[in-house]
């Protein structure tokens, strides 16, 4: 077995601790901005932004609370080169690589507030560290990579088994349960849309709508998915409207764990669904539709606008928010795309824009000291050159230069 497979096996068994983060030593506050940028959040988007800024030797601090939306899942998928690894292994490998760049640092901690100062040219970030100390550190720019949190019903057995045979993302977890008996967990008005999304993977489907089959819900379904009843009939989907009492795990598809060197392998979970009345029903896996929310409120508290519950970010300007100097990336932002490749892309995109903006500000200061001004055309030419130099076409290409 390869070293990679051995490491993946170790983490799959849950015995490898969180590595490659600087310890919880306090960070002394400074009168002037200490860092070019502070990234809040250490998931894929935050790590990608840290990498992009490390490559141009920006002085950056990443603060990671250690909470991740995809932590409960067994494996991470659809990330070429890392397909099938555990989320913990991916983060560990990323931090190992980033440790070779001397201008960036990562620490464990929870950011509690961000204060904008001096016309948004400085941001003070208050952080509580695992040892209980609280400190404030400053930066010229802020990147919010704070992620989302799934809002799960209190149904017994659901939260305990979340991410292990019960999932919301077909790309992330569906392939491992292909051609198995599937249950849908969500309201009636979303049943047809869920079937449409999963139809290439599963055909034996029951929609557990948990008492939501009402006249109002049927009217909502008619509005959102005309002919939904006919569509469910075409796909032989049964609608189960009884109230769910609990979900019981009968088999664990991760025990024993699959060969960690494989990008994908079947996971044979089995569950029974108990109701408040009548017999139970067994299913091998569940595809769900539950709401989510911002994992952290630090962006909203500092005045970042929300759009549909997401941090509003301008895709034409590097995902900057309504607060100049503050960017929002990954699941938390308003482009409503939630997967690891997207998170990596947004991190790189913001890293490029942020670096270009810093370079502009630095150029303006340098020229002002020398009593020199530049025309807008000359300045754009310089910014475009910076953009093109650090943004080669490839997997994480961040698009054409835009003002």
N, C-alpha and C positions, 0 to 999 in steps of 0.2 A: 504493500500500500504506500502511496506517495506521502511526502511530508504534508502536502496540502490536505489530503484526505484524512490523515491523522489529526491535524488541527481541527478540521471540520467536525470530526467525530468527537473530539474532546469537548468542543463548544456545544454540539448537539446534546451531549450528556449534562451540560450545565455546570461544568466544574471549572471553567476558565473565567476568572473575574474580569471586571472592566479594567482594561489595560491602556497604556500609552497616553494617559492624561496626566498632566502635572498634578501633584498632590494638592491638597486643599490649603496650602499656604496662602496667607492673606496677600493682597496686592495693595501696595501703598498708594494713596491718592496723590495726584500731582496738581499743581496750579495750572499748568498748560496741558493740552491734550497729550496723553501718553501714547496712544495708538492711532494709527491711520484709521482703523475701523475695529469695532467690536461686533462679533457675530454671536447672536443669542440662539442657541440650539445646535446640537451636535448630531443630528440625523444626516441623511444623504445630502440634503440641500445645503446645510451649514458646512459640512465637510467639503463639498464641492466649491463653495465660495471661498473657504479657507485655502484650498488648493490653488484656485485661480489667482488669488492675491499673493500667495507664497511664491508663485512662479515669477512675479515681477517685484519681489523683495519688499512688499508692503509689510509694515509692522502691525500685526493683527493679533487680537485675542479672541478666542472662541470660548464661550461659557456654556457648559452643557449640564442640564438638570438630570440627565440620565433617564428621562422618560421618553418613550418612543411609541408611536402608534402601531408599528408593525412588530413590536417586541413579542406579543403572544404567539405569532405564527411560527411554525416549525422551520420553514425555509423561505428564502427570498428568491423570487423568480423574475424572468424577463429582463435581466441585467447581464448582457453578454460578457463573458469572461468570469462572471460570478454567479451564474445561474445555479440555484440549488443550495447555496451556502446559507447558514443561519444569519439573521440580521446582526447578531452580536459579532460573528466572525467578520462580516463585511466592515462594520465600524472599526473593529480591531485592526484589520488589514489596512484600512484607509489611514488610521492614526499612525500605524507603523511607518507608512510611506511618508506621511507629513512630518514625521519626526526628523527627517533629513533636512528640512528647511529651517534655517536658523532664525528667521524673522517672524515666525508664527508660533503661538503658544495656545494650548488648550487646557482648561481647568474644569473641575467639577464645581457646580454651584447653581443656585437658583436666582435669577434676576428678579428683583422685586419692584424696581422703578427705574425710569429713564427720564432725565431732566435735560431739556434743550436750553442752551445758553448762548449768549453772544451772537444773536441772529442766526441760530442753527449752525454755527461753526464749531461748536463744542457740545458734547453730550456726556453728562455724568450718569454712570450706570451703577446703581446700588445692588449688591449681590450678597446673598447669604450662602456661606460655604458649609460643607458637610460637618465640619467641626464646630459649627454654631457661630463662628465669627461673621461679622458683617463689615463690608468694606465698599468703598466707592472708587471707581476708576473711570478715566475719561478717554474719549476718542473723537475724531473728526467726523466719522460716519457711523451709522448703525445699520446692521443687517438683521432683520427679524426672520429667523428660521424656526419658529416656535411650534409649528405643526398643529394638528388637530387631535381631538379626543372623541372617540365614538361614544354616543349616548346609548347605552344598552338597557333594555327593560330589566326589571328586577325578577323576571321569571327564574325560579331555581334551576340551576344547571346550565344556564346560558352563559353567564359571565365566567364560570369556572372552566368552560370548554371553548371559550372564544378563541378563534384563530387556529383551532385544531379540529378540523372537520366542520366548523361553523365559520363562514367567511362572507365577506361582502364584495370581494374583487375577483372576478373570473380569471383575469390575467395573472393575478398573484397566486391563487390557490385552486382554481377550477380544474386544471389539467390533471392534477393528482387524483381527482374524483370523477374522471370521465366515465360515462356509461354506468354509473352507479345510481341507485335509487336516491332521489334528491327531494328535499323539502324546501319550500320557499317560506321565509319568515318575513312578513311585512303586511301592510294594509291591502285590502282588496283592490283599491284603485291603482296599485303598483304591480299587481300580479302579472298582467300581460307583458308589461315592459321587462320584468325580470325574466320571464320565459323567453322573450325575444333575445335577451342578452346572453342567455346560457344555452340556447337551443342547439348549438353545434357541439356541445359537450354532454348534455344529458337529455334523455327522452322520457324516463320514468319519473314524473314530477307530480307532487302534491303541493298545493298552495295552502299553507296554514295561515289563515287570515285572522284568526284569534278574535272572532266576534265582530269583525268590521264589515261583514256582508250585510249592509243596511241599504235602504233606498237612497239615502244621501251619498253613500259611498259608491253605489252603482251609477248615480248621476255623475259623480266626479270621474269615475272610470270611463263613462261614455264621452265625456269632454276631453279627457287626456289621451284616450286610445279608442277611437271609434271601432265598433265591431269587436270589442275585446272578448266578448263571450264566444263568438264564432272562432276567434283565434285560439282561445283556450281549448275549444272542442277539437280543432284541427290537430293540436298537439297532445290530445288526450290528457289534459291536465285536470285533476280533481280539485275542487275547492272545498277545503275543510274549515268550517266556521266555528267549531266548538272552541271553548275557552281553554287555553293551554294552562295546565297546572304546574308541570315541570318537565324538564328534558333530562333523561338519564343516559349516561354513557354505558354502553354494553361492551364495546371493543375500542381499543386505543390504536389508531392507525400509525402511531409513531413508536410503537413498542412491538418488536424491536425496531430501532431506527434503520432507515434505508441506507444503502451504500452511499456515503457522503461524497464520493467522487462523481456520482451521477447528477446531471442537471435536473432530472425529474424521475420520480418513481411513484407507483400507485400507493395511496394511503387508504387502508381499509378500516375506517372507523365504522362504528355502528351505534345508533341511538334509538331509544324509544321515547315517544312523546305521550305523556299522560295528560288527560283532560279532566275537567271538573266532573264530567259524567261520561260513561261509555268506555269502550275498550281502547287500549293504547294502539299506537301506530309506530312501526319501525321505519327508520330512514338511515342511509349510509352517510349522508352529509346534508348540510343546509346552506343555502344561498340567501342572504339577508338584505333588507333595506331598512336601516335605522338612521336616525339623524346623527349629526356630529356638531361639535362646537370648537372654538378656539381653545387650545390647551392652556395658553397663557393670556392674561389680560393686560400685559405690560404695554403692548402696542396701543390698544384702545385707551388705556388710562393716560397715555401721553398725547392723545389726540388723533391717532391714525384713524381715518374713516373706515367704516365697514361697509361692504357691499355684499348683500346676501349672506351675512355672517362671516365673510372673509375679509382679510386686510386688503383694502383697495390699493391695487398696484398698477402703474402705467406701463404696459408692455412695450410701448414705443420709446420709453426713456429708462430702460434698464430695471423696470419693476420698482421705481421710486414711488413712494406713497405721497399723500397730500402734504406731508411734512418734509421739506427739503432736507436732504441728507439722510433720510431714513428709507430703507428698502425692505420689501417683503417678498420672501421666496418660499418655494416648496408648497406643501399642502395648505399652508395657512393663507396664501394669497388668493386673489379674486379671479384667477384665470380658470378655476374649477377643474383642474387636471390633477389627479392624485395618484401618482405612481413613482417608483424610484427613478426611472430614466428621466421623467419630467423634472423631478427634484434636482437631479444632477445638472440638467440643462439650465434651470432657473438660477442655480448657484453660480454657474459659470457666466451666465449672461449678466448678472448683477456685478460679479467680480470685474468684468471688463468695463462696464459703465462706471462703476465706482472708481476704478483706477484712472479712467480717462478724466472723470470730474476732478479728482484730486490733482492730476497732472495739469489740468487747466488752471486750478487755483494756484498751484505752485508756480506755474509759468507767469501768471498775472503778477504775483508778488515779486518774483525775480525781475521782471521787466519794470515794475513800478519803482523798485529800489534804484534801478539804473536810469530812471526818468524816461523810459521807452514805452510807447504804446504800439499795439499791433492792430491792423485792420481786421475786421471780422473774417474776411476771406483767408487771410494768412493764418488766423487762429484755427479755422475749420480745417485747413490743410494739415496743420500739425496734429490735431485731434484725430483726423482720419488716419494719418500714418500710425499713430499709437494704436488705434483700434485694429487696424489690419495686421500690425506686427504681432500683437498678443492674441489674436483671434483667428488662427489659421482654420481653413475648412477641414472638417473632420467630424467625429462623433459628437463633440460638444460645441460645434460651431454656433455662435450666438447671433447670427444674422448680419445683414449689412449695416454700415454705420448710419445712424440717424441722430439728428440734433436733439 
